[in-house]
Amino acid sequence: MISKPLFVALLISVCTLVIFQACKNSANEEQAADLSSTAEVEMPNVPDWHKNASIYEVNLRHYTPEGTFASFEAHIPRLKEMGVDILWFMPIHEISKAKRKETPDDLGSPYAVSDYKGVNPDMGTMEDFKNMLKAIHDAGMYCIIDWVPNHTGWDHVWITEHPDWYTQDSMGNIIDPIDYNTGESWGWTDVADLNFDNPDMRAGMIDAMKFWITEVGIDGFRCDVAHGVPVDFWEDAAMALYAEKPVFMLAEAEVPELRNTGSFVVDYGWEMHHLLNQIARYQGANEEANQQLVQGNVVEGEAAKVEKKTALDIDAMLAKKDEQYSQGYQMHFTSNHDENAWSGTEFARMGDGHKAFAVLTATFDGMPLIYTGQESAMDVQLPFFTKGEVPWGEYEYAGFYKTLFDLKHRNKALWNGEHGGELVKIPTGNDENVYAFIREKDGDKVVVIINLSSEDQEIQLEGSGYAGNYNNVFSNASTELAEGMTLKMAPWDYLLLSSK
């Protein structure tokens, strides 16, 4: 016979087990439902506004004397007027103080994040950020933030709470990031390398990203050194984010799998950018840089030689990308924070051809980017670790970029990726120096003819499909094109014609 106390204890145990199993089954069912619903999420799940958008990189540290969210708000109306759609903010998180690189007036690398869910107090409070975000949204623009997934600063809370979330050496010491090409340190000693073999770290990273989407309300991410993170992490992260809402995902990478899996809709056109720099160099667009190369100095970290690169190489590059990628598109640019800080301004790299290349990058199949200060013809390298200042002046080039961005908005031929028209080459008989093409979509048409050389050129338009009457976008004058016609072009001249 079982005693009453023992019977009660057994009864409680059985009830507890039944309740636990019921809760477990319920949790498993909920998890299965979540996984099922997540599995049905479209990859990529992109907001509709991306299809004809242009992007602007905000280096907030240098943008105003204050370098704050609140002070930036005054610039929102003019950026909207210029035709900007997406504002990408370089890292806005608090910067680690531990192991900061020691230089006079050092503010630390913005990519040494100490708190994924916080903001840099030098820029303001979270409330300040949300106020700025509301102003951006009220203006009809969108906001993405820089996300740094590869590493954190040395005083990030994860360092002490979850040391196993970091890469460690044989002695159990957390290490800085390793160059996967050489097996040696990159020299980024101010950051600690994250361990993507740890599933808990992955979950923590995704949770932090979801916080900015669901709790703060941003519209997407530009993911730093995305190629340094396993592809399957990006698949998991993107799926979790896309399950919340349509999100704009930009990879600082040129790895086809990241786009082909649908984890990202846009990646960097790095190869094309370097090709354009090489064309400018070969054409002697910047004589000083050319002389440095000839004398055996290193420019842009490349071997000191002037290799022949011409407009013909653009076709080969585009054909290569067409074979590699099955969806999405690239972001094209003449400058960004890395190029400006380490390789020089577009004036230094592209010389007199900088506007010609800007027209090209704005009319390619892809999204055009401009960097802080380009609308003011800024010929200044903004420092990476210390405070700098943008010489704003009278926004000399604002009208130039507005013309390009407004055209992209209204002419479907220039829309991004599958939403735009295919780039079809127009033979000129002088394709080594002049790049000409037509794009067409739903009756909208654009013709682009650019002299990518430092000399006068004469061309004869060949082929078909381009004849007709157009609006010369920059002169706002009517221009007639006829098959077989001859054109003369000055050095670095460009002709941008639109059917509307």
C-alpha positions in Angstrom: 0.0 0.0 0.0 1.3 3.5 -0.9 1.2 6.0 1.9 -0.8 9.2 1.4 2.2 11.5 1.3 3.9 9.3 -1.2 0.8 9.0 -3.3 0.5 12.8 -3.4 4.1 13.2 -4.4 3.7 10.7 -7.2 0.5 12.5 -8.3 2.3 15.8 -8.4 5.1 14.3 -10.4 2.8 12.8 -12.9 0.9 16.0 -13.3 4.1 18.0 -13.6 5.4 15.6 -16.3 2.1 15.9 -18.2 2.1 19.7 -18.1 5.8 19.8 -19.0 5.2 17.5 -22.0 2.2 19.5 -23.1 4.2 22.7 -22.9 7.1 21.1 -24.7 4.8 19.9 -27.5 3.2 23.3 -27.7 6.6 24.9 -27.9 7.7 22.5 -30.5 4.6 23.1 -32.5 5.1 26.9 -32.2 8.7 26.5 -33.3 7.7 24.3 -36.2 5.1 26.8 -37.2 7.7 29.6 -37.0 10.1 27.6 -39.1 7.4 26.7 -41.5 6.3 30.3 -41.9 9.9 31.4 -42.2 10.6 28.8 -44.8 7.8 30.3 -46.9 9.4 33.8 -46.9 10.4 35.0 -50.3 14.2 35.4 -50.6 14.9 38.3 -51.0 11.8 40.0 -49.6 12.6 43.5 -50.8 10.5 46.6 -50.4 9.0 47.9 -53.7 10.8 51.3 -53.4 14.2 49.7 -54.2 13.4 49.3 -57.8 14.3 52.9 -58.9 16.3 54.0 -55.9 19.7 55.7 -55.5 21.8 55.5 -52.3 23.8 58.1 -50.4 26.5 57.2 -47.8 26.4 59.3 -44.7 29.7 59.7 -42.8 28.1 61.3 -39.8 31.3 61.8 -37.9 32.4 64.4 -40.4 29.0 65.6 -41.7 28.5 68.5 -39.4 30.7 70.2 -36.8 28.7 68.4 -34.1 28.6 65.0 -35.9 25.2 64.2 -34.4 21.8 62.8 -35.5 20.1 66.0 -34.5 22.5 68.2 -36.6 22.1 65.9 -39.6 18.4 66.5 -39.8 18.9 70.0 -41.3 20.4 68.2 -44.4 17.4 65.9 -45.0 15.4 68.3 -47.1 18.2 69.1 -49.5 19.1 65.4 -49.9 15.5 64.7 -50.7 15.5 67.6 -53.3 18.6 66.1 -54.8 16.7 62.9 -55.5 18.3 60.6 -52.9 16.2 57.7 -51.8 18.2 55.6 -49.4 20.5 57.0 -46.7 23.2 54.6 -45.6 24.8 55.6 -42.2 28.2 54.4 -41.4 28.3 52.6 -38.0 26.2 54.5 -35.5 27.0 52.2 -32.5 29.2 53.1 -29.5 32.9 52.6 -30.3 35.1 50.4 -28.1 37.8 52.2 -26.0 39.8 49.1 -25.2 42.8 48.5 -27.5 41.9 51.6 -29.5 44.6 52.5 -32.0 46.7 55.2 -30.3 46.9 58.4 -32.5 46.5 62.0 -31.5 42.8 62.9 -31.2 41.9 59.3 -32.0 38.1 58.7 -32.0 38.4 55.0 -32.7 37.3 53.1 -35.7 33.6 53.2 -36.2 33.8 49.5 -37.1 35.0 48.6 -33.5 31.5 48.2 -32.1 31.0 47.9 -28.4 27.2 47.5 -28.3 25.1 46.2 -31.2 21.9 47.5 -29.6 23.1 51.0 -28.6 24.2 54.2 -30.3 27.4 56.2 -30.1 26.8 58.9 -27.4 29.0 61.2 -29.4 26.2 61.2 -32.0 23.3 61.5 -29.5 20.8 59.2 -27.8 18.6 56.4 -29.2 15.7 58.9 -29.0 17.7 61.3 -31.1 18.3 58.6 -33.7 14.6 57.7 -33.7 13.7 61.4 -34.2 16.1 61.6 -37.2 14.7 58.3 -38.6 11.2 59.8 -38.4 12.3 62.9 -40.3 13.9 60.7 -43.0 10.7 58.7 -43.3 8.5 61.8 -43.3 10.6 63.1 -46.2 9.9 60.0 -48.2 13.3 58.5 -47.9 14.7 55.3 -46.2 17.4 54.5 -43.8 19.9 51.6 -43.6 22.7 51.3 -41.1 26.1 49.8 -41.4 26.3 46.3 -39.7 29.6 44.9 -38.6 29.2 41.1 -38.2 32.8 39.9 -38.4 34.1 41.3 -35.1 33.4 43.5 -32.1 35.4 46.0 -30.0 37.3 44.6 -27.1 34.9 46.1 -24.5 31.8 44.6 -26.0 29.7 42.9 -23.3 30.0 39.6 -25.2 33.8 39.5 -24.5 33.1 38.9 -20.8 29.7 37.2 -20.9 30.4 34.9 -23.8 34.1 34.5 -24.5 33.3 31.3 -26.4 31.5 33.5 -29.0 35.0 34.6 -30.2 37.8 33.0 -32.1 40.5 31.8 -29.7 44.1 30.6 -30.1 45.5 27.4 -28.8 45.9 29.0 -25.4 42.3 30.1 -25.2 43.1 33.8 -25.9 40.6 35.7 -28.0 42.3 36.9 -31.2 41.9 39.7 -33.7 40.7 38.8 -37.2 42.8 36.7 -39.5 43.4 37.3 -43.2 41.8 34.2 -44.8 44.3 34.6 -47.7 47.5 34.5 -45.7 46.5 33.0 -42.3 48.1 36.0 -40.7 46.5 38.9 -38.7 44.9 41.7 -40.8 46.4 44.1 -38.2 43.0 45.0 -37.0 44.1 44.8 -33.4 41.4 47.1 -32.1 38.7 44.4 -32.7 38.1 40.8 -31.6 37.1 38.1 -34.2 33.7 36.5 -33.8 33.4 32.7 -34.0 30.7 31.7 -36.5 31.0 28.1 -35.5 29.1 29.0 -32.3 25.3 28.7 -32.9 24.5 30.8 -29.8 26.6 33.7 -31.2 24.8 33.4 -34.5 21.5 33.6 -32.7 22.6 36.6 -30.7 23.7 38.4 -33.9 20.4 37.8 -35.6 18.5 38.9 -32.5 20.5 42.2 -32.5 19.7 42.8 -36.2 16.0 42.0 -35.6 16.0 44.6 -32.9 16.9 47.4 -35.3 14.2 46.3 -37.8 11.3 45.6 -35.3 12.0 47.9 -32.4 13.8 50.9 -34.0 12.2 50.7 -37.5 15.1 51.0 -39.9 14.7 49.8 -43.5 17.7 47.5 -43.9 21.5 47.0 -43.6 24.7 47.5 -45.4 26.7 44.5 -44.1 30.5 45.2 -43.7 32.9 42.6 -45.2 29.9 40.3 -45.8 32.2 37.9 -47.7 34.1 37.2 -44.4 31.0 35.6 -42.9 29.7 32.1 -43.8 27.0 32.1 -46.5 24.7 29.9 -44.5 24.7 32.5 -41.7 23.4 35.2 -44.1 20.7 32.8 -45.3 19.5 32.3 -41.7 19.8 36.0 -40.9 18.1 37.2 -44.0 15.3 34.7 -43.6 14.7 35.9 -40.1 14.7 39.5 -41.1 12.5 39.0 -44.2 10.0 37.2 -42.1 9.5 40.4 -40.2 9.0 42.7 -43.2 10.5 43.6 -46.6 14.1 44.6 -45.9 16.8 46.2 -48.1 20.0 44.1 -47.8 23.3 45.4 -49.2 26.5 43.3 -49.0 29.9 44.8 -49.0 31.1 41.8 -51.0 31.3 40.5 -54.5 30.4 36.9 -53.9 27.6 35.7 -56.3 26.3 33.2 -53.8 25.2 35.9 -51.4 22.9 37.3 -54.1 22.0 34.1 -55.8 20.7 32.6 -52.5 18.5 35.7 -52.0 20.2 36.7 -48.8 21.1 40.1 -50.4 19.5 42.0 -53.2 22.6 44.2 -53.9 26.3 43.8 -53.6 29.3 46.0 -54.4 30.6 46.5 -58.0 34.2 46.5 -56.7 35.7 44.9 -59.9 33.9 47.4 -62.1 35.0 50.3 -59.9 38.6 49.3 -60.0 38.3 48.8 -63.8 37.0 52.4 -64.2 40.0 53.6 -62.1 42.3 51.7 -64.4 40.8 53.2 -67.5 41.2 56.7 -66.1 44.8 55.9 -65.2 45.6 54.5 -68.6 44.1 57.5 -70.3 46.2 59.8 -68.1 43.2 61.4 -66.4 45.4 62.2 -63.5 49.0 63.0 -64.7 50.4 63.2 -61.2 49.1 59.7 -60.3 50.3 58.4 -63.7 53.8 59.7 -63.1 53.9 58.1 -59.6 53.1 54.8 -61.3 55.7 55.2 -64.0 58.3 56.1 -61.4 57.6 52.8 -59.5 55.5 54.0 -56.6 52.4 52.2 -55.5 48.9 53.7 -56.0 45.8 52.1 -54.6 47.9 49.2 -53.2 48.3 47.7 -56.7 51.6 46.9 -58.5 53.1 50.1 -59.9 52.4 49.8 -63.6 50.1 51.4 -66.1 48.1 48.5 -67.6 46.1 49.1 -70.7 42.4 49.1 -69.8 39.9 50.7 -72.1 36.1 50.9 -72.7 36.2 47.5 -74.3 37.0 45.9 -71.0 33.7 47.1 -69.6 31.8 44.7 -72.0 34.0 41.7 -70.7 33.3 42.7 -67.1 29.5 42.9 -67.6 29.5 39.6 -69.5 31.4 38.0 -66.6 28.9 39.3 -64.0 26.0 38.1 -66.1 27.3 34.6 -66.0 28.0 34.7 -62.3 24.8 36.1 -61.0 21.2 34.8 -61.3 19.4 37.6 -59.4 19.8 41.0 -57.8 22.2 43.7 -59.0 25.3 45.7 -58.1 25.9 49.1 -56.5 28.2 51.3 -58.7 30.2 54.3 -57.5 33.1 56.6 -58.1 33.8 57.0 -54.4 32.9 55.7 -50.9 34.4 56.0 -47.5 37.1 53.4 -48.1 38.1 54.7 -51.5 38.1 58.3 -50.2 40.1 57.6 -47.0 42.7 55.2 -48.4 42.9 55.6 -52.2 42.1 59.3 -52.7 39.1 61.3 -54.0 37.5 60.7 -57.4 39.4 63.8 -58.6 42.7 62.1 -57.6 41.8 58.7 -59.1 39.8 59.8 -62.1 40.9 63.3 -62.8 39.1 65.1 -65.5 37.0 62.0 -66.2 35.2 61.9 -62.8 31.9 63.2 -64.2 32.0 60.9 -67.2 32.4 57.9 -64.9 29.7 59.2 -62.6 27.3 59.3 -65.6 28.3 55.8 -66.4 27.8 54.4 -62.9 24.4 56.1 -62.7 23.2 54.6 -66.0 24.6 51.0 -65.7 22.3 48.1 -64.7 22.6 48.7 -61.0 22.1 51.2 -58.2 24.2 54.4 -58.1 25.9 55.5 -54.9 27.4 58.8 -54.0 29.4 59.5 -50.9 29.3 62.3 -48.3 30.5 65.6 -49.9 30.5 64.5 -53.5 27.6 66.9 -54.2 30.0 69.7 -53.1 32.9 68.5 -55.4 34.8 67.6 -52.3 38.4 67.1 -53.1 39.4 66.2 -49.6 40.2 62.8 -48.0 38.1 62.5 -44.8 40.2 60.8 -42.0 39.2 57.4 -40.8 40.1 57.6 -37.1 39.9 61.3 -36.3 37.5 64.1 -36.8 37.4 65.8 -40.2 35.2 68.4 -41.8 33.3 68.4 -45.1 33.9 71.7 -47.1 30.2 72.0 -48.1 30.4 75.3 -49.9 27.5 75.9 -52.4 26.8 72.2 -53.2 28.4 72.7 -56.6 27.5 69.3 -58.0 24.0 68.9 -56.4 22.3 69.8 -59.7 24.4 67.3 -61.6 23.4 64.4 -59.3 19.8 65.6 -59.1 19.6 65.3 -62.9 20.9 61.7 -62.8 18.7 60.6 -60.0 15.5 62.3 -61.3 16.0 60.5 -64.6 16.3 57.2 -62.8 13.1 57.8 -61.0 11.0 58.6 -64.1 12.6 56.4 -66.8 12.0 52.7 -66.3 14.9 51.8 -68.6 17.3 52.8 -65.8 15.5 51.0 -63.0 17.4 48.5 -60.9 18.0 44.9 -61.8 15.0 43.0 -63.4 12.9 46.2 -63.1 15.1 48.0 -65.7 16.1 47.5 -69.3 18.9 45.3 -70.6 22.1 47.2 -71.5 22.6 46.8 -75.3 25.9 48.0 -76.8 25.8 50.5 -79.7 28.9 49.9 -81.9 30.7 53.1 -82.8 33.7 52.0 -84.8 35.8 53.4 -81.9 34.7 51.2 -79.0 38.1 51.3 -77.3 37.6 54.9 -76.4 33.9 55.6 -76.6 31.3 53.5 -74.6 27.8 53.7 -76.1 24.7 51.8 -75.2 20.9 51.8 -75.2 18.5 50.6 -72.5 14.8 50.2 -73.0 11.9 49.1 -70.8 8.1 49.3 -71.3 8.5 51.9 -74.0 11.0 54.0 -72.0 14.4 54.4 -73.6 17.8 55.9 -72.7 20.8 56.3 -74.9 24.2 56.9 -73.3 27.4 57.8 -75.2 30.5 58.6 -73.2 34.1 59.5 -74.4 36.2 57.5 -71.9 39.4 59.0 -73.1 41.5 62.2 -72.6 41.4 63.0 -76.4 38.9 64.2 -78.9 37.1 61.4 -80.6 35.0 61.0 -83.7 32.5 58.1 -84.0 29.9 56.7 -86.3 26.9 55.1 -84.8 26.3 51.6 -86.0 23.6 49.0 -85.6 20.0 49.9 -85.0 17.4 50.6 -82.3 18.6 54.0 -81.2 17.3 56.3 -83.9 14.7 58.8 -82.9 14.1 62.1 -81.1 15.2 62.4 -77.5 15.6 64.9 -74.7 19.2 65.8 -73.9 19.0 65.3 -70.2 21.7 67.8 -69.2 21.0 70.6 -71.8 17.2 69.9 -71.8 17.3 70.3 -75.6 15.8 68.1 -78.3 18.3 65.8 -79.9 17.8 63.7 -83.0 19.7 60.4 -83.5 19.9 58.8 -86.9 21.4 55.4 -87.9 24.9 55.8 -89.2 25.3 59.4 -88.0 28.7 60.8 -87.1 29.4 62.5 -83.7 32.4 64.4 -82.5 33.1 64.3 -78.7 35.5 66.3 -76.6 37.7 64.5 -74.0 35.6 62.9 -71.3 32.4 64.2 -72.9 29.1 62.5 -72.3 25.7 62.5 -74.0 22.7 61.3 -72.0 19.5 61.1 -74.0 16.0 60.1 -72.7 12.7 59.3 -74.3 10.9 61.1 -71.4 
